[in-house]
Amino acid sequence: MSERNPIPLILTAIGSIVGTVAVLGYYGYLHVAKPQDALLLSEFTMLKTIPGEDYRVSLKPADQSAQCIDGVLVLFDLQQKGLSGVLVDDRKRAVRCNG
């Protein structure tokens, strides 16, 4: 019985993995997150409503729009199309919504 040389099999496996990653990256199926992707979209403040007290808000709407998706509040930027993110608190916990 002759012994098989495992080096060609190992090189083929490594080449297949590298080729697959290269093709997925070329066609846009591979996304590597960068620190810029996690930048704050805007600063938000919650105005607590107290019965009987008035509060003032601007008549001009914000540059963001919110939507409830799968029970999580998702913000969409109206100025930069395609920019969206999940609204989180200072401990990186997602803000939940009913819907």
N, C-alpha and C positions, 0 to 999 in steps of 0.2 A: 504494500500500500504506500502510495506516495503522499507526502505532506503537501498541503496547499499553502501557498504564500498569502497571508492575510493583508499584506500591504495594498494590493490593488483594490480589494474590497473596502478597506478603510478610506482610501483616497476617493473611491467612487461615492461612498456615503457622504463624505465631507463636501465633495463637489456638488452632489445633489442638493444638500442643504443650502450651500452658498448660492447656487443657481436659483433655488426656490425663493429665497429671501430677496435676491436681486430682482426677480420678475415681479414679486409682490410689491416691492418698493417702487419699481418703475410704473406699475399700473395704479398706484395710489392706495393699495389695500393695507399698507404698512404705515403706521403713524408713530413717530417717536416723540413723546411729549417733551417740551422744552420749558424752562422756567418762565418764559414769557407767556406761555399758555395759561398760567395760573395767576396772572396779574389781576388786580382788582378792576372790575368794570367801572364801578362808581362807589361812592360812599353813601350809605343809606342810614336814616334815622327813623325810628318808630315814634310816631306821635300818639301818646296814650290819650284815649278819649275818656273824659270824665263827664258823666251826666250833668247837665246844667251849665257846663263851662264851654265857652267858645274857643275855637282854635282856627288859625289862619293857614291857608295853603295857597300857593301860587295858582293862578288861572292857567298859566302856561304848562302844558304836560311835560313830563320827563322824557328824556331821550331813550328810555327803556320801556319795554312792555313785558308784562308777566303773564304766564299761562300755567295752569295746573296740569302736569303730565305725570301720570302714574303716582299721584299723591305727593309729588314734589313740586315746589314752585320754581319754575324755570324762567329766567330773564332773557329777553331778546333785545339786542341793541338795534335801534331804528336808524342810527347814523351809519354804522358799519354792517352791511348786510352779511349774514352768515355768522356773526359773532353772537354766541349765546352761552349761558352758563347757569349753574344751579345756585340759588340763593342760599348761603350758609351763614351761620353765626360765627362769633369769634373763636369757637372751638371746632370749627369745620363740620358742624352738624347741619344737615340739610333742613331747610324750613319746609314743613309739611303743609299740605292744603287739602281741603275737602273737594272732591270732584272726581 
